[in-house]
Every structure is written in structure tokens, then in C-alpha cells.
Amino acid sequence: MANRPQTPPNLVFILIDDMGWTDLSCTGSRFYETPNLDGLAAEGMRFTDAYAACPVCSPSRASFMTGRYPARLGLTNYIGGTASGRLLEAPYIDHLPLSEASLARALGEGGYATWHVGKWHLGEPPTYPEPHGFDVNVGGGRWGAPHQMGYFAPWGFDTLPDGPDGQYLTDRLTDEAVALIRNRGERPFFLNLWHYAVHTPLQAPEPLVRKYREKAARLGLDRIEPFELGEPFPCDHKRHLRVTRRRLHSDPSYAAMLESMDQSVGRVMDALRETGAAENTLVIFTSDNGGLATSEGSPTCNAPLAEGKGWMYEGGTREAFIAWMPGTIPAGSVCSEPITSPDLYPTLLEAAGLPARPEQHCDGVSLMPLLRGGPAPEREALFWHYPHYGNQGGTPGSSVRMGD
């Protein structure tokens, strides 16, 4: 039994879609600007060897919510994805089963208010966030991206009323998250803020796009060919196309989406500080898979890691990961211990002082000892299993990281 803190902390989990390992200034980019996240890392702990459980979105998201590897769940591909090549398509389940005791349900049973804001992509309405234990669901549904209408309203979502024409989706989701923080009740809260950004389509407010277009010109990046044409795709439905690898950060629209996302993080942190909640809040920030680097416009580059989203190489799974909690996490600390998506579940339970559920989060370990500056939890290895052809050029495979 965990020792319950006298005042359980609030928990904020910010998940970005398709953000690469070097897509923050503090993780290596010289083109993208992310001052709020750089500040969060300077005040908290940055992990250098953090991993998503899968190189595509739905399996990683299910892993965060269950503490289990995608292979154990049977949810190994993004929901709706299908492809064949030399190998037939492997079967997978198309939803997060309600039989799983989700992180939100566990926290709700422990007295937390539970709020989901943003992308879900873990099944149809019977398996939306509410049946999995969220008191509030703003914008979470079946969609993997705002493809129908794009990032500017009207969006046509069934769980998010349309804003005024032209309202930017990242801004609206942030408005909703900030409102929940400012109007919170007496209970501690779990805010699950899962942005649709920076997933395609590449759309951002024009002033930000113009800023980076001018920056690229000033740095001479607009005169450098960013792409390298590679081999034909191995999957049948794209065999007529060739893998196109981006070799540097220079896309103005993508950079603008990143800065908009960074502004969102700044606004959430401002709301926590202004309401007095920040002093007792754990904030976790990461991405669901690697940056999109080899297809669909190839907007970013994960070098020195190989490849990106949809691939079993590290560019597809290694993520930026920042943890922040005043008085608990040493400011400016950097941790090189390998961690993975299933670790979030037991970590937040321990932070909340709630009992572990090892029968549920059987593949995750709590990171709280690391966050307090202590020793690493015992673990033999990290595992990945992606028996599918990625839309980005990757092929079916599995991998293990053990020791060095």
C-alpha cells in the first residue's frame, strides 16, 4: 500500500502526436523554438532515453492508459490501419477494451477528478474516454487527426462544439484545459491533455508560419534541398511511391505547429501557477511516437536517430520526455535511464499515493524513485512488437533493448 500524501498532487499528462526526439530546442533543434518546454526542462527532469511503446499512435496511447505493452493488449497498430506486402496483414483489436482497468478509472476510484482533452483514437463511442473512467471528455473520439476540415474551425467533431470560423484547434483545446484548471473543485485532478498537433495536415496560424519562413530564408535553409529520395515502399498500396527522407529541420508550417503547441504548454503552466495549483502538481510531457520523417510530406528529421514514425528504428520510438514537480523533482536534472509508455500508469498511482495495481500495469514500473533523484527501478529489458507495414516505409518487426 502506498503512503497517501496529505494533499494528493494534481496530475497533468501532456501528450503530443508525432513529435520527434529532437523537435524541441532543449533536445537539439536549432530551427524550432520551444521556450516554454525548455523552461519546463530547466525546472524539472529531462529523460534522454524515453520511448513510446510503438512507432504509431493508438498502441502507444493504449499502453499509457493500461500500463501494458501493445502486444499484450493485442492492439498493435493504429486503429483503422491496414497494409500488406510480402507478409500478410497481422490481426489486431480495434479498440481499448473496457475490461482494462484504465489509469483514469484507477485515479477516479482514488478520489481524483478526471478530465480528457484532445485526441483519443482508441475506438468507437462505446470505448470513448467516458466509459474508461473520465468525468469529462472534450474532443476525444474515433479520429486520428482533424483530416476532414483541418485545424481551423469548423472541425465537425462529435465531442467538441465548433468554435468561430477559423479558430485554431490547438488554441481551443488549450482554452478548454485552462478553463478546467481555473474552475476545478476541491478534489485533486488528473488532466489528460492529448493534442492533435503536430500530426498532419500541416496547418498553423499564418503569422507563425511567416515567422519561420523568414527564419529559414535568413539561415539559408530555404536554399538547401531537404529531401533524399529512397527506395520504393514495401507495402502494396504505396509500392508506386518512394520513401522520401527529410535531412534537416526547415519546414515553416511544422515549426509553427510546434511553437503553437509550446505556447499551449506555457498557458497551461500559467494557469497552474495563477490558481496556486502548481505547487502541488506533477506535469509529464512526451509524444506518442517519433517524428514523421519519411513520407506524407516528411516535415521533420530525427537525426542522429534513424527513420521516424512507422519504423522500428529509434527514430520511430525514442521520445522527448520531461517531468516537472516543484520540491520533488530536482531542477535541471537529466536522466539517461531507459523508460517506456507503460511506466506512466504505476508512476502516477505512486505519485497520488494510491495502491499499485500490478495485475493491470504489469509491463510498467514506477518512475517516482528516479524523479526524486534516486536509483533506477529494476527491469530486465524494454520490448517492442509491431507486426505491420507502416504507412511511412517501415516493415513488420520486433525489438528489445537490454543494457547497452
PAPA-628069 format. One record per residue (C-alpha): chain; x, y, z. Coordinates in Angstrom, 3 decimals. Example, Ala and Ser with C-alpha at 12.3 -4.5 7.8 and 13.67 -1.06 7.14 Angstrom:
BEGIN
<kette:A | u:12.300 | v:-4.500 | w:7.800>;
<kette:A | u:13.670 | v:-1.060 | w:7.140>;
***
This chain:
BEGIN
<kette:A | u:0.000 | v:0.000 | w:0.000>;
<kette:A | u:1.384 | v:3.383 | w:-0.992>;
<kette:A | u:1.534 | v:6.154 | w:1.616>;
<kette:A | u:-1.163 | v:8.656 | w:0.647>;
<kette:A | u:0.166 | v:12.224 | w:0.558>;
<kette:A | u:-1.593 | v:14.561 | w:2.986>;
<kette:A | u:-2.758 | v:16.542 | w:-0.031>;
<kette:A | u:-2.643 | v:14.334 | w:-3.146>;
<kette:A | u:-0.987 | v:16.123 | w:-6.059>;
<kette:A | u:-2.709 | v:17.163 | w:-9.228>;
<kette:A | u:-1.545 | v:15.218 | w:-12.278>;
<kette:A | u:-1.125 | v:16.717 | w:-15.759>;
<kette:A | u:-0.147 | v:14.485 | w:-18.672>;
<kette:A | u:0.526 | v:16.340 | w:-21.945>;
<kette:A | u:0.883 | v:14.041 | w:-24.960>;
<kette:A | u:1.866 | v:15.364 | w:-28.384>;
<kette:A | u:1.131 | v:13.499 | w:-31.624>;
<kette:A | u:4.055 | v:12.633 | w:-33.967>;
<kette:A | u:6.643 | v:14.849 | w:-32.287>;
<kette:A | u:10.248 | v:13.817 | w:-32.919>;
<kette:A | u:13.065 | v:13.243 | w:-30.427>;
<kette:A | u:14.968 | v:16.414 | w:-31.441>;
<kette:A | u:11.931 | v:18.629 | w:-32.109>;
<kette:A | u:12.479 | v:20.826 | w:-29.030>;
<kette:A | u:15.196 | v:23.427 | w:-28.613>;
<kette:A | u:16.284 | v:21.698 | w:-25.404>;
<kette:A | u:16.640 | v:18.365 | w:-27.209>;
<kette:A | u:18.698 | v:19.644 | w:-30.109>;
<kette:A | u:16.748 | v:21.664 | w:-32.682>;
<kette:A | u:18.372 | v:24.861 | w:-33.926>;
<kette:A | u:15.366 | v:25.834 | w:-36.046>;
<kette:A | u:12.275 | v:25.107 | w:-33.939>;
<kette:A | u:11.616 | v:27.373 | w:-30.951>;
<kette:A | u:10.075 | v:25.919 | w:-27.786>;
<kette:A | u:10.875 | v:28.327 | w:-24.906>;
<kette:A | u:8.146 | v:27.108 | w:-22.561>;
<kette:A | u:9.205 | v:23.490 | w:-22.776>;
<kette:A | u:12.847 | v:24.485 | w:-22.486>;
<kette:A | u:11.892 | v:26.260 | w:-19.272>;
<kette:A | u:9.952 | v:23.242 | w:-18.021>;
<kette:A | u:13.010 | v:21.050 | w:-18.605>;
<kette:A | u:15.247 | v:23.579 | w:-16.843>;
<kette:A | u:12.964 | v:23.433 | w:-13.793>;
<kette:A | u:12.427 | v:19.674 | w:-13.920>;
<kette:A | u:13.922 | v:16.461 | w:-15.280>;
<kette:A | u:14.583 | v:15.646 | w:-18.933>;
<kette:A | u:14.913 | v:11.999 | w:-19.967>;
<kette:A | u:17.323 | v:11.222 | w:-22.815>;
<kette:A | u:16.279 | v:7.586 | w:-23.338>;
<kette:A | u:12.488 | v:7.676 | w:-23.155>;
<kette:A | u:10.492 | v:5.517 | w:-25.556>;
<kette:A | u:6.975 | v:5.147 | w:-26.869>;
<kette:A | u:5.723 | v:1.566 | w:-26.818>;
<kette:A | u:5.025 | v:1.657 | w:-30.562>;
<kette:A | u:6.072 | v:3.697 | w:-33.612>;
<kette:A | u:2.413 | v:4.617 | w:-34.309>;
<kette:A | u:-0.224 | v:6.272 | w:-32.167>;
<kette:A | u:-3.096 | v:4.067 | w:-30.954>;
<kette:A | u:-0.930 | v:1.299 | w:-29.448>;
<kette:A | u:1.189 | v:3.802 | w:-27.502>;
<kette:A | u:-1.927 | v:5.587 | w:-26.247>;
<kette:A | u:-3.445 | v:2.307 | w:-25.097>;
<kette:A | u:-0.165 | v:1.488 | w:-23.378>;
<kette:A | u:-0.203 | v:4.761 | w:-21.438>;
<kette:A | u:-3.769 | v:4.070 | w:-20.326>;
<kette:A | u:-3.215 | v:0.439 | w:-19.285>;
<kette:A | u:0.399 | v:0.014 | w:-18.202>;
<kette:A | u:0.721 | v:-2.837 | w:-20.703>;
<kette:A | u:2.658 | v:-3.376 | w:-23.882>;
<kette:A | u:0.599 | v:-3.227 | w:-27.103>;
<kette:A | u:1.404 | v:-6.885 | w:-27.844>;
<kette:A | u:-0.126 | v:-7.954 | w:-24.524>;
<kette:A | u:-3.262 | v:-5.965 | w:-25.329>;
<kette:A | u:-3.421 | v:-7.156 | w:-28.936>;
<kette:A | u:-3.727 | v:-3.512 | w:-30.052>;
<kette:A | u:-0.584 | v:-3.332 | w:-32.172>;
<kette:A | u:-1.498 | v:-0.918 | w:-34.993>;
<kette:A | u:-3.128 | v:2.488 | w:-35.259>;
<kette:A | u:-6.861 | v:1.896 | w:-35.335>;
<kette:A | u:-8.064 | v:1.768 | w:-38.926>;
<kette:A | u:-4.635 | v:0.942 | w:-40.308>;
<kette:A | u:-4.169 | v:-1.943 | w:-42.706>;
<kette:A | u:-1.455 | v:-2.864 | w:-45.186>;
<kette:A | u:0.142 | v:-5.904 | w:-46.764>;
<kette:A | u:3.363 | v:-6.572 | w:-48.636>;
<kette:A | u:5.461 | v:-9.717 | w:-48.771>;
<kette:A | u:3.763 | v:-10.545 | w:-45.467>;
<kette:A | u:0.028 | v:-10.598 | w:-44.856>;
<kette:A | u:-1.537 | v:-8.060 | w:-42.521>;
<kette:A | u:-1.470 | v:-9.181 | w:-38.879>;
<kette:A | u:-4.763 | v:-9.023 | w:-36.945>;
<kette:A | u:-5.226 | v:-6.545 | w:-34.082>;
<kette:A | u:-8.113 | v:-5.328 | w:-31.941>;
<kette:A | u:-9.696 | v:-2.025 | w:-32.959>;
<kette:A | u:-10.481 | v:-0.526 | w:-29.548>;
<kette:A | u:-9.288 | v:-0.257 | w:-25.966>;
<kette:A | u:-11.296 | v:-2.973 | w:-24.164>;
<kette:A | u:-13.475 | v:-1.863 | w:-21.276>;
<kette:A | u:-12.190 | v:-4.897 | w:-19.396>;
<kette:A | u:-8.937 | v:-2.976 | w:-18.888>;
<kette:A | u:-8.873 | v:-1.013 | w:-15.609>;
<kette:A | u:-7.662 | v:2.224 | w:-17.184>;
<kette:A | u:-5.451 | v:4.776 | w:-15.476>;
<kette:A | u:-8.372 | v:7.216 | w:-15.403>;
<kette:A | u:-10.602 | v:4.656 | w:-13.721>;
<kette:A | u:-7.942 | v:3.877 | w:-11.106>;
<kette:A | u:-7.412 | v:7.564 | w:-10.331>;
<kette:A | u:-11.149 | v:8.230 | w:-10.266>;
<kette:A | u:-11.648 | v:5.420 | w:-7.754>;
<kette:A | u:-8.887 | v:7.064 | w:-5.720>;
<kette:A | u:-10.797 | v:10.330 | w:-5.460>;
<kette:A | u:-9.496 | v:12.246 | w:-8.485>;
<kette:A | u:-11.474 | v:14.374 | w:-10.911>;
<kette:A | u:-10.520 | v:13.004 | w:-14.336>;
<kette:A | u:-10.512 | v:15.133 | w:-17.487>;
<kette:A | u:-9.619 | v:14.162 | w:-21.038>;
<kette:A | u:-8.975 | v:16.947 | w:-23.559>;
<kette:A | u:-7.940 | v:16.249 | w:-27.167>;
<kette:A | u:-7.203 | v:13.207 | w:-29.289>;
<kette:A | u:-8.295 | v:9.717 | w:-28.184>;
<kette:A | u:-8.218 | v:7.369 | w:-31.218>;
<kette:A | u:-8.878 | v:4.259 | w:-29.145>;
<kette:A | u:-12.174 | v:3.089 | w:-30.594>;
<kette:A | u:-15.769 | v:3.962 | w:-31.410>;
<kette:A | u:-18.236 | v:5.652 | w:-28.962>;
<kette:A | u:-18.690 | v:2.605 | w:-26.663>;
<kette:A | u:-14.972 | v:2.895 | w:-25.837>;
<kette:A | u:-14.636 | v:6.691 | w:-25.766>;
<kette:A | u:-12.937 | v:8.308 | w:-22.720>;
<kette:A | u:-16.050 | v:8.410 | w:-20.505>;
<kette:A | u:-16.597 | v:4.628 | w:-20.299>;
<kette:A | u:-12.908 | v:4.330 | w:-19.431>;
<kette:A | u:-13.303 | v:6.491 | w:-16.347>;
<kette:A | u:-13.051 | v:10.120 | w:-17.451>;
<kette:A | u:-15.535 | v:12.530 | w:-15.893>;
<kette:A | u:-15.030 | v:14.998 | w:-18.758>;
<kette:A | u:-14.247 | v:14.403 | w:-22.426>;
<kette:A | u:-13.514 | v:17.379 | w:-24.659>;
<kette:A | u:-12.569 | v:16.481 | w:-28.229>;
<kette:A | u:-11.732 | v:12.807 | w:-27.752>;
<kette:A | u:-13.228 | v:10.377 | w:-30.239>;
<kette:A | u:-12.549 | v:7.997 | w:-33.090>;
<kette:A | u:-10.445 | v:10.388 | w:-35.146>;
<kette:A | u:-6.703 | v:10.083 | w:-35.505>;
<kette:A | u:-6.315 | v:13.592 | w:-36.930>;
<kette:A | u:-8.504 | v:16.557 | w:-37.942>;
<kette:A | u:-8.374 | v:15.492 | w:-41.594>;
<kette:A | u:-11.970 | v:16.261 | w:-42.514>;
<kette:A | u:-11.766 | v:20.025 | w:-42.068>;
<kette:A | u:-8.227 | v:20.584 | w:-40.789>;
<kette:A | u:-7.040 | v:22.508 | w:-37.737>;
<kette:A | u:-9.182 | v:25.592 | w:-38.349>;
<kette:A | u:-12.864 | v:25.586 | w:-37.303>;
<kette:A | u:-15.363 | v:24.289 | w:-38.142>;
<kette:A | u:-13.979 | v:20.851 | w:-37.229>;
<kette:A | u:-17.087 | v:18.666 | w:-37.204>;
<kette:A | u:-16.104 | v:16.678 | w:-34.101>;
<kette:A | u:-18.862 | v:14.920 | w:-32.180>;
<kette:A | u:-17.320 | v:15.696 | w:-28.769>;
<kette:A | u:-16.189 | v:19.292 | w:-29.329>;
<kette:A | u:-18.605 | v:22.063 | w:-30.337>;
<kette:A | u:-17.320 | v:24.085 | w:-33.255>;
<kette:A | u:-15.751 | v:27.407 | w:-32.395>;
<kette:A | u:-15.935 | v:30.542 | w:-34.510>;
<kette:A | u:-14.764 | v:30.056 | w:-38.080>;
<kette:A | u:-11.012 | v:29.940 | w:-38.256>;
<kette:A | u:-10.387 | v:29.116 | w:-34.580>;
<kette:A | u:-7.193 | v:27.063 | w:-34.295>;
<kette:A | u:-7.703 | v:23.625 | w:-32.754>;
<kette:A | u:-4.589 | v:23.696 | w:-30.536>;
<kette:A | u:-5.715 | v:27.039 | w:-29.090>;
<kette:A | u:-9.244 | v:25.773 | w:-28.465>;
<kette:A | u:-8.104 | v:22.621 | w:-26.679>;
<kette:A | u:-5.832 | v:24.759 | w:-24.533>;
<kette:A | u:-8.751 | v:27.088 | w:-23.716>;
<kette:A | u:-10.722 | v:24.048 | w:-22.545>;
<kette:A | u:-7.854 | v:22.708 | w:-20.427>;
<kette:A | u:-7.204 | v:26.092 | w:-18.819>;
<kette:A | u:-10.919 | v:26.514 | w:-18.028>;
<kette:A | u:-10.987 | v:23.149 | w:-16.270>;
<kette:A | u:-7.970 | v:24.137 | w:-14.145>;
<kette:A | u:-9.428 | v:27.527 | w:-13.236>;
<kette:A | u:-12.838 | v:26.045 | w:-12.348>;
<kette:A | u:-11.581 | v:22.965 | w:-10.524>;
<kette:A | u:-13.299 | v:21.896 | w:-7.337>;
<kette:A | u:-11.818 | v:20.603 | w:-4.106>;
<kette:A | u:-10.686 | v:17.237 | w:-5.440>;
<kette:A | u:-7.227 | v:16.686 | w:-6.917>;
<kette:A | u:-7.421 | v:16.426 | w:-10.700>;
<kette:A | u:-5.928 | v:14.352 | w:-13.497>;
<kette:A | u:-5.745 | v:16.369 | w:-16.732>;
<kette:A | u:-5.067 | v:14.146 | w:-19.739>;
<kette:A | u:-4.238 | v:16.736 | w:-22.427>;
<kette:A | u:-3.575 | v:14.881 | w:-25.697>;
<kette:A | u:-3.071 | v:17.374 | w:-28.522>;
<kette:A | u:-3.834 | v:16.510 | w:-32.152>;
<kette:A | u:-0.781 | v:18.580 | w:-33.072>;
<kette:A | u:1.717 | v:18.085 | w:-34.619>;
<kette:A | u:0.037 | v:15.417 | w:-36.759>;
<kette:A | u:-0.714 | v:16.237 | w:-40.397>;
<kette:A | u:-2.254 | v:18.200 | w:-42.045>;
<kette:A | u:0.480 | v:20.791 | w:-41.611>;
<kette:A | u:-1.533 | v:23.878 | w:-40.678>;
<kette:A | u:-0.745 | v:26.714 | w:-38.289>;
<kette:A | u:-1.653 | v:30.388 | w:-37.799>;
<kette:A | u:-0.184 | v:32.380 | w:-40.677>;
<kette:A | u:1.860 | v:34.828 | w:-38.539>;
<kette:A | u:3.793 | v:31.899 | w:-37.068>;
<kette:A | u:4.278 | v:30.253 | w:-40.457>;
<kette:A | u:5.551 | v:33.562 | w:-41.836>;
<kette:A | u:7.974 | v:33.880 | w:-38.908>;
<kette:A | u:9.593 | v:30.544 | w:-39.745>;
<kette:A | u:9.509 | v:31.133 | w:-43.487>;
<kette:A | u:11.548 | v:34.276 | w:-42.866>;
<kette:A | u:13.805 | v:32.452 | w:-40.414>;
<kette:A | u:14.511 | v:29.700 | w:-42.942>;
<kette:A | u:15.424 | v:32.334 | w:-45.531>;
<kette:A | u:17.617 | v:34.196 | w:-43.061>;
<kette:A | u:19.512 | v:30.988 | w:-42.210>;
<kette:A | u:19.735 | v:29.933 | w:-45.852>;
<kette:A | u:17.727 | v:26.775 | w:-45.169>;
<kette:A | u:15.314 | v:27.528 | w:-47.995>;
<kette:A | u:18.209 | v:27.072 | w:-50.427>;
<kette:A | u:19.108 | v:23.589 | w:-49.153>;
<kette:A | u:17.347 | v:20.573 | w:-50.636>;
<kette:A | u:15.803 | v:18.948 | w:-47.543>;
<kette:A | u:14.777 | v:15.606 | w:-49.053>;
<kette:A | u:16.560 | v:12.444 | w:-50.115>;
<kette:A | u:14.620 | v:10.108 | w:-52.397>;
<kette:A | u:14.912 | v:6.492 | w:-51.282>;
<kette:A | u:13.646 | v:3.030 | w:-52.043>;
<kette:A | u:10.098 | v:2.060 | w:-53.135>;
<kette:A | u:7.652 | v:1.496 | w:-50.286>;
<kette:A | u:7.474 | v:-2.168 | w:-49.219>;
<kette:A | u:3.689 | v:-2.109 | w:-48.691>;
<kette:A | u:1.464 | v:-2.913 | w:-51.651>;
<kette:A | u:-0.754 | v:0.179 | w:-51.500>;
<kette:A | u:2.241 | v:2.566 | w:-51.795>;
<kette:A | u:4.633 | v:0.499 | w:-53.878>;
<kette:A | u:4.387 | v:3.031 | w:-56.715>;
<kette:A | u:5.843 | v:5.691 | w:-54.382>;
<kette:A | u:9.310 | v:6.089 | w:-52.897>;
<kette:A | u:10.361 | v:6.745 | w:-49.332>;
<kette:A | u:11.339 | v:10.417 | w:-49.045>;
<kette:A | u:13.626 | v:11.212 | w:-46.119>;
<kette:A | u:13.983 | v:14.699 | w:-44.667>;
<kette:A | u:17.573 | v:15.514 | w:-43.682>;
<kette:A | u:17.177 | v:18.744 | w:-41.662>;
<kette:A | u:14.724 | v:20.892 | w:-39.733>;
<kette:A | u:13.433 | v:23.573 | w:-42.084>;
<kette:A | u:9.677 | v:23.228 | w:-42.683>;
<kette:A | u:7.980 | v:26.534 | w:-41.666>;
<kette:A | u:4.500 | v:25.087 | w:-41.157>;
<kette:A | u:5.733 | v:22.279 | w:-38.944>;
<kette:A | u:7.872 | v:24.696 | w:-36.933>;
<kette:A | u:4.830 | v:26.923 | w:-36.458>;
<kette:A | u:2.750 | v:23.986 | w:-35.219>;
<kette:A | u:5.483 | v:23.164 | w:-32.695>;
<kette:A | u:5.649 | v:26.734 | w:-31.406>;
<kette:A | u:1.855 | v:26.844 | w:-31.104>;
<kette:A | u:1.972 | v:23.619 | w:-29.089>;
<kette:A | u:4.730 | v:25.115 | w:-26.919>;
<kette:A | u:2.571 | v:28.200 | w:-26.319>;
<kette:A | u:-0.195 | v:25.835 | w:-25.183>;
<kette:A | u:2.115 | v:24.286 | w:-22.602>;
<kette:A | u:3.013 | v:27.783 | w:-21.401>;
<kette:A | u:-0.636 | v:28.710 | w:-20.990>;
<kette:A | u:-1.375 | v:25.540 | w:-19.009>;
<kette:A | u:1.597 | v:26.218 | w:-16.732>;
<kette:A | u:0.459 | v:29.834 | w:-16.281>;
<kette:A | u:-2.991 | v:28.618 | w:-15.240>;
<kette:A | u:-1.474 | v:26.218 | w:-12.717>;
<kette:A | u:0.689 | v:28.971 | w:-11.218>;
<kette:A | u:-2.018 | v:31.657 | w:-11.189>;
<kette:A | u:-4.504 | v:29.380 | w:-9.403>;
<kette:A | u:-1.975 | v:28.188 | w:-6.828>;
<kette:A | u:-2.158 | v:24.612 | w:-8.102>;
<kette:A | u:1.412 | v:24.464 | w:-9.435>;
<kette:A | u:2.999 | v:23.937 | w:-6.020>;
<kette:A | u:1.337 | v:20.522 | w:-5.784>;
<kette:A | u:1.202 | v:19.312 | w:-9.388>;
<kette:A | u:3.175 | v:16.701 | w:-11.316>;
<kette:A | u:3.452 | v:17.517 | w:-15.034>;
<kette:A | u:4.566 | v:14.902 | w:-17.579>;
<kette:A | u:5.220 | v:15.814 | w:-21.222>;
<kette:A | u:6.057 | v:13.425 | w:-24.095>;
<kette:A | u:4.960 | v:12.157 | w:-27.544>;
<kette:A | u:3.185 | v:9.017 | w:-28.784>;
<kette:A | u:5.704 | v:8.091 | w:-31.492>;
<kette:A | u:8.608 | v:9.502 | w:-33.459>;
<kette:A | u:8.530 | v:12.409 | w:-35.850>;
<kette:A | u:7.170 | v:11.991 | w:-39.381>;
<kette:A | u:10.395 | v:11.908 | w:-41.377>;
<kette:A | u:9.977 | v:9.653 | w:-44.420>;
<kette:A | u:6.573 | v:10.217 | w:-46.061>;
<kette:A | u:3.381 | v:12.311 | w:-46.156>;
<kette:A | u:5.388 | v:15.492 | w:-46.620>;
<kette:A | u:8.237 | v:14.370 | w:-44.319>;
<kette:A | u:8.019 | v:17.544 | w:-42.209>;
<kette:A | u:10.770 | v:16.781 | w:-39.675>;
<kette:A | u:14.038 | v:14.896 | w:-39.195>;
<kette:A | u:15.012 | v:12.718 | w:-36.224>;
<kette:A | u:18.768 | v:12.588 | w:-36.886>;
<kette:A | u:21.005 | v:11.279 | w:-35.460>;
<kette:A | u:18.349 | v:8.618 | w:-34.925>;
<kette:A | u:17.367 | v:6.536 | w:-37.936>;
<kette:A | u:13.996 | v:6.934 | w:-39.710>;
<kette:A | u:10.851 | v:8.009 | w:-37.831>;
<kette:A | u:7.155 | v:7.361 | w:-37.342>;
<kette:A | u:6.100 | v:3.905 | w:-38.536>;
<kette:A | u:9.603 | v:2.405 | w:-38.300>;
<kette:A | u:11.114 | v:0.099 | w:-35.697>;
<kette:A | u:14.355 | v:2.086 | w:-35.636>;
<kette:A | u:14.859 | v:4.517 | w:-32.761>;
<kette:A | u:13.597 | v:7.464 | w:-34.779>;
<kette:A | u:10.185 | v:5.804 | w:-34.590>;
<kette:A | u:10.039 | v:5.250 | w:-30.843>;
<kette:A | u:12.503 | v:7.431 | w:-28.944>;
<kette:A | u:10.803 | v:10.482 | w:-27.458>;
<kette:A | u:11.375 | v:13.733 | w:-25.686>;
<kette:A | u:10.176 | v:13.284 | w:-22.092>;
<kette:A | u:10.027 | v:15.975 | w:-19.401>;
<kette:A | u:8.788 | v:15.666 | w:-15.803>;
<kette:A | u:8.174 | v:18.672 | w:-13.518>;
<kette:A | u:7.148 | v:18.853 | w:-9.875>;
<kette:A | u:8.460 | v:21.610 | w:-7.574>;
<kette:A | u:10.103 | v:20.343 | w:-4.403>;
<kette:A | u:10.148 | v:16.750 | w:-5.620>;
<kette:A | u:11.983 | v:16.626 | w:-8.942>;
<kette:A | u:15.484 | v:18.174 | w:-8.896>;
<kette:A | u:15.557 | v:21.218 | w:-11.182>;
<kette:A | u:17.736 | v:20.968 | w:-14.273>;
<kette:A | u:18.278 | v:17.233 | w:-13.882>;
<kette:A | u:18.870 | v:14.856 | w:-16.788>;
<kette:A | u:18.204 | v:11.114 | w:-16.615>;
<kette:A | u:19.561 | v:8.534 | w:-19.073>;
<kette:A | u:17.655 | v:5.557 | w:-17.664>;
<kette:A | u:15.539 | v:3.840 | w:-20.381>;
<kette:A | u:11.802 | v:4.286 | w:-19.756>;
<kette:A | u:8.689 | v:3.437 | w:-21.777>;
<kette:A | u:4.969 | v:4.213 | w:-22.155>;
<kette:A | u:3.593 | v:1.593 | w:-19.711>;
<kette:A | u:5.580 | v:3.276 | w:-16.913>;
<kette:A | u:3.163 | v:6.212 | w:-16.757>;
<kette:A | u:0.382 | v:4.203 | w:-15.062>;
<kette:A | u:2.313 | v:2.999 | w:-11.975>;
<kette:A | u:4.176 | v:6.318 | w:-11.792>;
<kette:A | u:1.004 | v:8.372 | w:-11.449>;
<kette:A | u:-0.516 | v:5.908 | w:-8.993>;
<kette:A | u:2.544 | v:6.183 | w:-6.741>;
<kette:A | u:2.596 | v:9.965 | w:-7.093>;
<kette:A | u:-1.050 | v:10.021 | w:-5.962>;
<kette:A | u:-0.316 | v:7.716 | w:-3.026>;
<kette:A | u:-2.674 | v:5.083 | w:-4.422>;
<kette:A | u:-2.071 | v:1.325 | w:-4.294>;
<kette:A | u:-0.207 | v:-0.237 | w:-7.196>;
<kette:A | u:-2.238 | v:-2.491 | w:-9.487>;
<kette:A | u:0.444 | v:-4.924 | w:-10.693>;
<kette:A | u:-2.141 | v:-7.223 | w:-12.256>;
<kette:A | u:-3.067 | v:-4.297 | w:-14.550>;
<kette:A | u:0.128 | v:-2.302 | w:-15.175>;
<kette:A | u:2.188 | v:-5.487 | w:-15.410>;
<kette:A | u:4.630 | v:-4.094 | w:-18.016>;
<kette:A | u:5.290 | v:-0.735 | w:-16.379>;
<kette:A | u:7.432 | v:0.319 | w:-13.423>;
<kette:A | u:7.034 | v:3.458 | w:-11.338>;
<kette:A | u:9.450 | v:6.235 | w:-12.202>;
<kette:A | u:8.930 | v:8.073 | w:-8.904>;
<kette:A | u:12.257 | v:6.859 | w:-7.446>;
<kette:A | u:14.014 | v:8.341 | w:-10.488>;
<kette:A | u:12.007 | v:11.552 | w:-10.300>;
<kette:A | u:13.115 | v:12.014 | w:-6.695>;
<kette:A | u:16.748 | v:11.629 | w:-7.769>;
<kette:A | u:17.021 | v:8.048 | w:-6.529>;
<kette:A | u:18.082 | v:4.751 | w:-8.108>;
<kette:A | u:16.547 | v:3.231 | w:-11.197>;
<kette:A | u:13.759 | v:0.670 | w:-10.793>;
<kette:A | u:14.714 | v:-2.911 | w:-11.530>;
<kette:A | u:13.891 | v:-4.022 | w:-15.054>;
<kette:A | u:15.481 | v:-6.531 | w:-17.375>;
<kette:A | u:14.614 | v:-5.057 | w:-20.773>;
<kette:A | u:12.266 | v:-2.971 | w:-22.913>;
<kette:A | u:10.247 | v:-4.617 | w:-25.692>;
<kette:A | u:8.533 | v:-3.553 | w:-28.919>;
<kette:A | u:6.371 | v:-5.596 | w:-31.293>;
<kette:A | u:4.958 | v:-4.007 | w:-34.440>;
<kette:A | u:3.878 | v:-6.767 | w:-36.870>;
<kette:A | u:2.641 | v:-4.317 | w:-39.506>;
<kette:A | u:3.752 | v:-2.312 | w:-42.519>;
<kette:A | u:3.889 | v:1.325 | w:-41.533>;
<kette:A | u:2.412 | v:3.960 | w:-43.826>;
<kette:A | u:5.834 | v:5.585 | w:-43.719>;
<kette:A | u:8.012 | v:2.784 | w:-45.144>;
<kette:A | u:8.659 | v:0.581 | w:-42.116>;
<kette:A | u:8.222 | v:-3.175 | w:-42.176>;
<kette:A | u:6.911 | v:-5.667 | w:-39.568>;
<kette:A | u:9.324 | v:-6.291 | w:-36.739>;
<kette:A | u:10.131 | v:-6.598 | w:-33.066>;
<kette:A | u:12.977 | v:-5.241 | w:-30.965>;
<kette:A | u:14.475 | v:-5.427 | w:-27.488>;
<kette:A | u:16.680 | v:-3.019 | w:-25.544>;
<kette:A | u:18.670 | v:-4.668 | w:-22.770>;
<kette:A | u:21.580 | v:-2.981 | w:-21.002>;
<kette:A | u:23.691 | v:-1.128 | w:-23.542>;
***
